[in-house]
Amino acid sequence: MDILLGLLTLPLYALVLWPLVVASRRVLGVRIGAVRALCGAGFGWLVAGGIAQAFPVSLRHNGGAALGLLIPLAGSAFLATLIFLLVAEMALPNGFRVRALGTKIARARRYSQISRIAIKHGLGRYLAGRRDPDLAPGRHAKLARSLRQALEEGGVTFVKLGQLLSTRADLLPPVFVDELAKLQDKVAPARADAVWAVLTAELGGSPDDVFAEFDPEPLAAASVAQVYRAKLRGGEEVVVKVQRPGVREQAERDIDIVRRVAAALEERADWARSLGVADLADGFAEALAEELDFTIEARNIAAVAATSHPDVVLPTVHKALSTERVLVMSRLTGKPLEAAPPADRKRLARSLLRCLLDQLLIGGVFHADPHPGNLMLLPGGRLGLLDFGSVGRLDAGLRGGLQNLVLALDRGDPAALRDGLLEIVDRTGDIDEQRLERALGALVARHFGPGRTPGIDLFTGLFRVVADFRLSVPPPVAAVFRALATVEGTLAALDPGFDVMAESRAFAAEQVGAGLRPEPLRRTAVNEVLALLPVLRRLPRRVDRIGAALEEGRLSVNVRLFSDERDRDVVTGLVHEVLLAFVGAATGLMAVFLLTGTGGPRILPDLTLHQVFGYNLLVISALVGLRLLFVVFRRSGRRPRSAR
């Protein structure tokens, strides 16, 4: 009965507390959740009730005095409510949601597991944002090995993170890059019934009903997907790539943890800020999200195929059977690269390199992981390119910068090399361009001197220059250098005597020569003129108007300050906060003067009218101060990461 009575009185309590909830939201000037606001209002009324009970009996029975202290009493409820909300905002900035409780518990359990793995491998101090100041160079190898082992034990997301870090030679020492390059994501196949359930849900029917044949034994199994052999009703042999059950949920939870850890490290550690770990985490999250969506991989195959070399074959996607978690492609059958005849190896190596350079410098969409496992020798002496989960994209500006960089390397021109490099990197501060040019000149002299044949280690030296000058390499450009380093190893295995740099320079020279032929020059000139025609058409009228205004003395320049609404909002907010601070300080000083004085009519033997006013002003001052603290705290907690 008591429980039923309590449940019936809950709406009455909420109705009594709601005015204080509304007032608290108005005073703070920000949106507060209903549950949090009601809890704060209840706490405020409890505090106000306790203060009222502490008043002397004579004061409680004196109607005039009690009325004079009504504002301090209500203000006490306000203050207690605001203090509760401020503490709640500090403890739970994003509020408390019952529906998200299970997610938070799962994330906390996973975070605890990752922390134990890091501590087990001696990485606990680094996870807390500290580093070993006495770490000798000889111990770097041990630390890199511990990092690789911890990432392997962490699972699919952290293996992928390590593979991404292995491509960032501009950020990590070579020993870390070499160690992380050993990471493999080959795992045991998932349970057959779970994979069958995914296929049935995505295809709209059992694989036996959709395909003429379906081999239940996987051809390959990795951490994200498994590949199966099948045959369509029309007789075409295909491969079916299926996402592993549960991998998306695990990856999303781990990505959230990676982002949180990266943000915490960037706030605590200088070395994390210098590496830009938060931006790395964001780029990794975007790349992994794309890899988990097979429709993106299907579009990648179509985009890469548009600029592929005729001697390199790509699989064809069957879009009608492909979804976010299932990808059906034509099956390429062939032999490993090492089975290529010696007489064909140089031709195949040249075809592979030119295919990648076409993708990089012309198409802008390229295969970012062309290692031997993703290539095969097809009947007829052509190459087959597989697995487009890792694909890079370059916009026109980055492609132009890379072309200028390659041409500058071909000419051995340090100044042009500096300009090309600055086109493809992000500046993080002031750069001594003259010193950068000298460093690049030394690099060119070291690799292009007499009797020297430059290799792919030229790009390693370029990365060292980038790191020394604190230049930030965008992820697409890092993917370019990763692809070049990977294809260099593939070409070395295919044809050990293949000269990568000579072929690259020949390709660049051909592109420059092709651009200087009459037809491309005419097309370029026509495009430029067409782009300028609207400007040229308006130019005479504008010159006439400017001349007339100058002749009549009406020429002026208008500068509109705060034309952007965001700028006006910032200034308005600052003015409001300054005014609130002034009001709070003024009322606080007035309250102190009134409370410390002895003048004014006496309401009670120990209470004057001035003191009543002083208590009221003191409460108002405290309310204004709490509002300022709450707004400033919430604003600082929600700043963009780039502003931190």
C-alpha positions in Angstrom: 0.0 0.0 0.0 2.8 2.4 0.9 4.5 1.6 -2.4 1.3 2.3 -4.3 0.8 5.6 -2.4 4.4 6.6 -3.2 3.9 6.0 -6.9 0.7 8.0 -6.9 2.4 11.0 -5.2 5.3 11.0 -7.7 3.3 13.2 -10.3 2.5 15.6 -7.5 6.1 15.9 -6.5 7.1 16.5 -10.2 4.4 19.2 -10.4 5.8 21.0 -7.4 9.4 20.7 -8.6 8.7 21.7 -12.2 8.7 25.5 -11.6 12.2 25.2 -10.1 13.2 23.1 -13.1 12.0 25.8 -15.5 13.6 28.5 -13.5 16.9 26.7 -13.4 16.9 26.2 -17.2 16.2 29.9 -17.7 18.9 31.0 -15.3 21.5 28.8 -16.8 20.5 29.6 -20.3 21.3 26.1 -21.6 19.2 22.9 -22.3 19.2 20.5 -19.4 17.7 17.0 -19.5 14.4 16.5 -17.6 15.7 13.7 -15.3 18.8 15.7 -14.3 16.8 18.9 -13.8 14.2 17.2 -11.6 16.9 15.6 -9.4 18.5 19.0 -9.0 15.2 20.7 -8.2 14.5 18.0 -5.5 17.9 18.6 -4.0 17.3 22.3 -4.0 14.0 22.1 -2.2 15.5 19.7 0.4 18.3 22.2 1.1 15.8 25.1 1.3 13.6 23.1 3.7 16.6 22.5 5.9 17.6 26.2 6.0 14.0 27.2 6.8 14.0 24.7 9.7 17.2 26.3 11.0 15.5 29.8 11.3 14.7 30.9 14.8 11.1 30.2 15.9 10.5 34.0 16.4 11.5 34.6 12.8 9.3 31.8 11.4 6.3 33.2 13.2 7.0 36.8 12.1 5.2 37.2 8.8 6.9 40.4 7.7 10.4 39.1 8.4 9.6 35.7 6.8 8.3 37.5 3.7 11.5 39.6 3.5 13.6 36.4 3.6 11.5 34.6 1.0 14.0 35.6 -1.8 17.0 34.2 0.2 15.1 31.1 0.9 14.0 30.6 -2.7 17.5 31.6 -3.8 19.0 28.9 -1.5 16.9 26.4 -3.4 18.2 27.9 -6.7 21.8 27.8 -5.5 21.5 24.2 -4.3 19.9 23.2 -7.6 22.5 25.0 -9.7 25.4 23.5 -7.7 23.9 20.1 -8.1 23.6 20.6 -11.9 27.1 22.0 -12.1 28.6 19.0 -10.3 26.4 16.7 -12.5 27.7 18.4 -15.6 31.3 17.8 -14.5 30.7 14.2 -13.6 28.4 13.3 -16.6 28.9 15.9 -19.4 26.6 14.0 -21.8 23.9 13.3 -19.3 22.6 10.0 -18.1 20.5 7.8 -20.4 19.2 4.5 -19.2 19.1 3.1 -22.7 22.8 3.8 -23.1 23.7 2.1 -19.8 24.3 -1.3 -21.5 26.5 0.3 -24.1 28.5 2.1 -21.4 29.0 -1.0 -19.4 30.1 -3.0 -22.5 32.5 -0.1 -23.4 33.9 0.0 -19.8 34.4 -3.8 -19.8 36.2 -3.6 -23.2 38.3 -0.6 -22.0 39.3 -2.6 -18.9 40.4 -5.5 -21.1 42.5 -3.2 -23.4 44.1 -1.6 -20.3 45.1 -5.1 -19.0 46.6 -6.0 -22.4 48.6 -2.7 -22.4 49.8 -3.2 -18.9 50.7 -6.8 -19.6 53.0 -5.7 -22.5 54.5 -2.8 -20.5 52.6 0.0 -22.2 50.5 1.2 -19.3 52.5 4.4 -18.7 52.1 5.3 -22.4 48.4 4.7 -22.2 48.3 7.1 -19.3 50.0 9.8 -21.4 53.5 9.4 -20.0 56.6 8.3 -21.7 59.9 6.9 -20.6 62.5 9.8 -20.5 65.4 7.3 -20.2 64.4 5.1 -23.2 67.6 4.3 -24.9 67.7 3.9 -28.7 68.5 0.2 -28.2 65.2 -0.4 -26.4 63.1 1.0 -29.2 63.0 -2.4 -30.8 61.7 -4.0 -27.6 59.0 -1.3 -27.2 58.0 -1.7 -30.9 57.7 -5.5 -30.4 55.6 -5.0 -27.3 53.3 -2.6 -29.2 52.9 -5.1 -32.0 52.0 -7.9 -29.6 49.6 -5.8 -27.7 47.8 -4.7 -30.9 47.6 -8.3 -32.1 46.0 -9.4 -28.8 43.6 -6.4 -28.9 41.8 -7.8 -31.9 40.7 -6.8 -35.4 40.4 -3.0 -34.8 43.8 -2.7 -33.2 45.4 -4.9 -35.8 44.0 -2.5 -38.5 45.3 0.5 -36.4 48.8 -1.0 -36.3 48.7 -1.6 -40.1 47.8 2.0 -40.6 50.6 3.2 -38.3 53.0 1.0 -40.2 52.4 3.3 -43.2 53.3 6.5 -41.3 57.0 6.7 -41.7 56.7 10.5 -41.3 55.5 10.0 -37.7 57.2 6.9 -36.3 60.8 5.8 -36.2 61.8 3.1 -38.8 62.0 0.4 -36.1 58.3 0.9 -35.2 57.3 1.0 -38.9 59.2 -2.3 -39.6 57.7 -4.1 -36.6 54.1 -3.0 -37.2 54.4 -4.1 -40.9 54.5 -7.7 -39.5 51.0 -7.4 -38.3 48.7 -10.0 -40.0 44.9 -10.1 -39.7 44.5 -13.8 -40.7 42.3 -15.6 -38.2 40.4 -18.8 -37.9 37.2 -18.9 -40.0 34.0 -17.9 -38.3 31.3 -20.5 -37.5 29.6 -21.7 -40.6 26.1 -21.3 -39.3 26.7 -17.6 -38.3 28.1 -16.9 -41.8 25.2 -18.7 -43.4 22.8 -16.5 -41.4 24.5 -13.3 -42.6 24.3 -14.5 -46.2 20.6 -15.4 -45.9 19.8 -12.1 -44.4 21.7 -10.0 -47.0 20.8 -12.0 -50.1 17.1 -12.4 -49.2 17.4 -16.2 -49.3 19.6 -19.2 -48.7 22.9 -19.3 -50.7 21.8 -22.6 -52.2 18.7 -20.9 -53.6 20.6 -17.8 -54.9 23.6 -19.6 -56.4 23.8 -22.6 -58.6 26.8 -23.8 -56.5 28.2 -22.5 -53.2 31.3 -24.0 -51.5 30.9 -23.8 -47.7 34.6 -24.0 -47.2 36.2 -20.5 -47.3 39.0 -19.8 -49.7 40.4 -17.2 -47.2 39.6 -15.9 -43.8 40.6 -12.5 -42.4 39.6 -10.4 -39.4 36.9 -8.5 -41.4 35.6 -10.9 -44.0 35.8 -14.4 -45.5 35.8 -15.3 -49.1 33.9 -18.3 -50.7 33.8 -19.9 -54.1 30.4 -20.0 -55.9 28.8 -20.3 -59.3 25.9 -18.1 -60.6 22.8 -19.6 -62.3 24.2 -18.4 -65.6 27.3 -20.6 -65.1 29.8 -17.8 -64.3 32.2 -18.6 -61.5 32.3 -15.9 -58.8 33.8 -15.3 -55.3 31.6 -14.2 -52.4 33.1 -11.9 -49.8 31.1 -12.0 -46.5 31.6 -9.8 -43.5 32.3 -11.8 -40.3 29.4 -11.9 -37.9 29.6 -9.3 -35.1 32.7 -7.5 -36.5 30.9 -4.3 -37.2 29.6 -4.0 -33.6 33.1 -4.8 -32.2 34.8 -2.3 -34.5 32.4 0.5 -33.6 32.9 0.0 -29.9 36.7 -0.2 -30.3 36.8 2.9 -32.6 34.9 4.8 -29.8 37.6 3.7 -27.3 40.4 4.6 -29.7 39.0 8.1 -30.2 38.5 8.6 -26.4 42.1 7.4 -25.6 43.5 9.6 -28.4 41.7 12.6 -27.2 42.9 12.0 -23.6 46.5 11.5 -24.8 46.4 14.7 -26.8 45.2 16.6 -23.7 47.8 15.1 -21.4 51.0 14.5 -23.4 53.1 16.8 -25.6 54.4 13.8 -27.7 50.8 12.9 -28.5 50.0 16.4 -29.6 53.1 16.6 -31.8 52.0 13.3 -33.5 48.4 14.5 -33.9 47.0 11.3 -32.5 43.4 12.6 -32.4 43.5 13.3 -36.2 45.1 9.9 -36.7 42.3 8.3 -34.8 39.7 10.2 -36.8 41.3 9.1 -40.1 41.6 5.5 -38.9 37.9 5.5 -37.9 36.9 6.8 -41.4 39.1 4.3 -43.2 37.7 1.3 -41.1 34.1 2.5 -41.6 34.7 2.4 -45.3 36.3 -1.1 -45.1 33.2 -2.3 -43.3 30.9 -1.1 -46.1 31.3 -3.4 -49.1 29.2 -1.0 -51.3 32.1 1.4 -51.0 34.5 -1.3 -52.1 32.3 -2.0 -55.1 32.5 1.7 -56.1 36.3 1.6 -55.5 36.7 -1.2 -58.0 34.7 0.7 -60.7 36.7 3.9 -60.1 40.1 2.1 -60.2 39.1 0.2 -63.3 38.5 3.5 -65.2 42.2 4.2 -65.2 43.8 0.7 -65.2 46.4 -0.5 -67.6 45.2 -2.9 -70.3 47.6 -5.6 -69.0 46.0 -5.4 -65.5 42.6 -7.0 -65.0 40.2 -6.2 -62.2 37.2 -8.3 -61.1 33.7 -7.3 -62.1 31.2 -6.6 -59.4 27.7 -8.1 -59.5 25.8 -5.2 -58.0 22.4 -6.9 -57.9 23.8 -9.5 -55.4 26.1 -7.1 -53.4 25.2 -5.3 -50.2 26.9 -3.6 -47.3 28.0 -7.0 -45.9 28.2 -9.2 -49.0 30.2 -8.6 -52.2 29.9 -10.8 -55.2 32.6 -10.5 -57.9 33.8 -12.4 -60.9 36.5 -14.9 -60.0 40.0 -14.4 -61.4 41.8 -17.7 -61.7 45.6 -17.7 -62.1 48.9 -18.5 -60.6 51.1 -16.7 -58.0 53.5 -14.0 -59.3 56.5 -16.2 -58.7 55.3 -18.6 -61.4 55.8 -15.9 -64.1 58.3 -16.8 -66.9 61.6 -15.0 -66.7 61.1 -13.5 -70.1 57.8 -11.8 -69.1 58.8 -10.5 -65.7 60.2 -7.1 -66.8 57.0 -6.5 -69.0 54.8 -7.4 -66.1 56.7 -5.2 -63.7 56.4 -2.2 -66.0 52.7 -2.9 -66.5 52.1 -3.0 -62.7 54.1 0.2 -62.0 52.4 2.1 -64.9 49.0 0.9 -63.8 49.6 2.3 -60.3 51.0 5.6 -61.6 48.0 6.0 -63.9 45.8 5.5 -60.8 47.8 8.0 -58.7 48.5 10.8 -61.1 45.6 10.6 -63.6 42.6 8.9 -62.0 43.1 9.9 -58.4 41.8 6.6 -57.0 44.4 3.9 -56.4 44.9 0.5 -54.9 46.7 1.3 -51.6 48.0 -2.2 -50.9 49.5 -3.8 -54.0 51.5 -6.6 -52.3 52.1 -10.0 -54.0 49.1 -11.6 -52.2 46.8 -9.2 -54.0 48.2 -10.0 -57.4 48.1 -13.1 -59.6 49.3 -14.2 -63.0 46.3 -14.8 -65.4 46.2 -16.9 -68.5 47.4 -14.9 -71.5 50.2 -13.2 -69.6 48.2 -10.5 -67.8 48.0 -9.5 -64.1 45.0 -9.7 -61.9 44.5 -7.2 -59.1 42.5 -8.2 -56.1 41.1 -6.9 -52.7 40.0 -3.2 -53.0 39.2 -2.8 -49.3 42.1 -0.4 -49.0 41.9 2.3 -51.6 43.3 5.9 -51.6 41.8 9.0 -53.1 43.6 12.1 -54.3 41.9 15.4 -55.3 43.1 17.4 -58.3 45.3 19.7 -56.1 47.2 16.7 -54.5 47.6 15.0 -57.9 49.1 18.2 -59.3 51.4 18.5 -56.4 52.6 14.9 -56.8 53.2 15.5 -60.5 55.3 18.5 -59.7 57.2 16.6 -57.0 58.0 13.8 -59.5 59.1 16.2 -62.1 61.3 18.1 -59.6 62.9 14.8 -58.6 63.6 14.0 -62.3 65.3 17.4 -62.8 67.1 17.3 -59.4 65.8 20.8 -58.7 65.7 21.5 -54.9 63.6 24.7 -55.2 61.0 23.0 -57.4 61.1 20.0 -55.0 60.4 22.3 -52.1 57.4 23.9 -53.8 56.0 20.5 -54.8 56.4 19.2 -51.3 54.7 22.2 -49.8 51.7 21.6 -52.1 51.0 18.1 -50.7 51.7 18.6 -47.0 49.9 20.7 -44.3 51.8 23.5 -42.7 51.7 23.4 -38.9 53.5 26.7 -38.3 56.2 29.0 -39.7 58.6 27.1 -42.0 62.2 28.2 -42.9 61.8 27.6 -46.6 65.4 28.3 -47.3 66.6 25.7 -44.8 64.0 23.3 -46.2 65.4 23.8 -49.7 68.9 23.1 -48.5 67.8 19.9 -46.8 66.0 18.7 -50.0 69.1 19.7 -52.0 71.2 17.4 -49.8 68.7 14.6 -50.3 68.8 15.0 -54.0 72.7 15.1 -54.0 72.7 11.9 -51.9 70.5 9.9 -54.1 71.1 11.4 -57.6 74.8 11.8 -57.4 77.3 10.3 -60.0 77.2 6.5 -60.0 74.1 6.4 -57.8 70.7 4.9 -58.8 67.9 6.2 -56.6 65.6 3.7 -55.1 62.5 3.7 -53.0 64.6 4.7 -50.0 64.5 8.2 -51.5 61.0 8.5 -50.2 62.2 7.3 -46.8 64.7 10.2 -46.8 61.9 12.5 -47.9 59.8 11.4 -44.9 62.7 12.1 -42.6 62.9 15.7 -43.9 59.1 16.0 -43.5 59.4 14.9 -39.8 62.4 17.1 -39.1 60.5 20.2 -40.3 57.3 19.3 -38.4 55.3 19.1 -41.6 52.0 17.2 -41.5 51.4 14.6 -44.2 47.7 14.3 -45.0 46.4 10.7 -44.9 45.9 10.4 -48.7 49.5 11.3 -49.3 50.7 8.9 -46.6 48.6 6.2 -48.5 50.5 7.2 -51.7 53.9 6.6 -50.1 52.6 3.4 -48.5 51.4 2.1 -51.9 54.8 3.1 -53.6 56.8 1.3 -50.8 54.5 -1.8 -51.2 54.7 -1.9 -54.9 58.5 -1.5 -54.8 58.7 -4.7 -52.7 56.4 -6.5 -55.2 58.4 -5.3 -58.2 61.6 -6.5 -56.5 60.1 -9.9 -56.0 58.9 -10.0 -59.6 62.0 -8.6 -61.3 65.0 -8.0 -58.9 66.7 -5.8 -61.5 63.8 -3.5 -62.2 64.6 0.2 -61.9 61.6 1.8 -60.3 62.8 5.4 -60.4 63.9 5.2 -64.0 60.5 3.9 -65.1 58.7 6.5 -62.9 60.8 9.3 -64.5 60.0 7.9 -68.0 56.3 7.9 -67.1 56.5 11.5 -65.9 58.3 12.6 -69.0 55.7 10.9 -71.2 52.9 12.7 -69.4 54.7 16.1 -69.8 55.3 15.3 -73.4 51.7 14.3 -73.9 50.6 17.6 -72.4 52.7 19.6 -74.8 51.2 18.0 -78.0 49.1 20.3 -80.2 45.7 18.7 -79.3 46.1 18.7 -75.5 47.5 22.3 -75.7 44.6 23.4 -77.8 42.1 21.7 -75.4 43.7 23.4 -72.4 43.7 26.8 -74.1 40.1 26.5 -75.0 39.1 25.5 -71.5 41.0 28.4 -70.0 39.4 30.9 -72.4 35.9 29.5 -71.7 36.5 29.9 -68.0 37.7 33.5 -68.6 34.9 34.6 -70.9 32.3 35.5 -68.2 34.9 37.6 -66.4 36.0 39.3 -69.7 32.4 40.0 -70.6 31.8 41.9 -67.3 35.1 43.6 -67.1 34.4 46.7 -69.4 31.2 47.6 -67.4 33.1 47.3 -64.1 36.0 49.4 -65.3 33.5 52.1 -66.5 31.7 52.2 -63.2 35.0 52.4 -61.2 36.2 55.2 -63.5 32.9 57.2 -63.1 33.0 56.8 -59.3 36.6 57.9 -59.2 35.8 61.0 -61.4 32.9 62.0 -59.3 34.7 61.4 -56.0 32.3 58.6 -55.0 34.9 55.8 -54.9 35.0 54.2 -51.5 35.8 50.8 -49.9 33.3 49.2 -47.6 34.5 46.8 -44.9 31.8 45.0 -43.0 32.9 43.9 -39.6 31.2 40.9 -38.2 29.5 40.0 -41.4 29.6 36.4 -40.4 26.8 35.4 -38.0 29.2 33.2 -36.0 31.4 36.2 -35.3 28.4 38.2 -34.1 27.3 35.3 -31.8 30.8 35.2 -30.3 30.9 38.9 -29.6 27.3 38.9 -28.3 28.1 36.0 -26.0 31.2 37.8 -24.6 29.3 41.0 -24.0 26.6 39.1 -22.2 29.2 37.3 -20.0 31.0 40.6 -19.2 27.7 42.3 -18.2 26.8 39.3 -16.1 30.2 39.3 -14.4 29.8 43.1 -13.7 26.3 42.6 -12.3 27.4 39.7 -10.2 30.4 41.6 -8.8 28.3 44.7 -8.2 25.6 42.9 -6.3 28.1 40.9 -4.4 29.9 44.1 -3.2 26.6 45.8 -2.3 25.6 42.7 -0.3 28.9 42.8 1.6 28.5 46.4 2.5 24.9 45.9 3.6 25.7 42.8 5.7 28.7 44.3 7.4 26.9 47.6 8.3 24.7 48.2 11.3 22.3 50.8 9.9 18.7 50.4 8.9 15.4 49.7 10.7 15.4 46.7 12.8 13.0 43.9 12.0 14.2 41.6 14.8 16.7 42.3 17.6 19.5 40.6 15.5 18.2 41.5 12.0 18.0 44.8 10.2 16.3 45.7 6.9 19.7 46.4 5.3 20.8 42.9 6.2 17.6 41.4 4.5 18.5 43.4 1.4 22.1 42.1 1.7 21.0 38.5 1.9 18.9 39.0 -1.2 21.7 40.6 -3.2 24.1 37.9 -2.0 21.8 35.2 -3.4 21.5 37.1 -6.7 25.2 37.5 -7.0 25.7 33.8 -6.3 23.1 32.9 -9.0 24.8 35.1 -11.6 28.2 33.6 -10.7 26.9 30.0 -11.0 25.3 30.8 -14.4 28.6 32.1 -15.7 30.5 29.1 -14.4 28.0 26.7 -15.9 28.1 28.3 -19.3 31.9 28.6 -19.4 32.3 25.0 -18.3 29.9 23.6 -20.9 31.4 25.8 -23.7 35.0 24.7 -22.8 33.9 21.1 -22.7 32.4 21.2 -26.1 35.1 23.1 -28.0 36.2 21.6 -31.3 39.3 19.4 -30.9 41.3 21.6 -33.3 40.9 24.5 -30.9 42.4 22.7 -27.9 
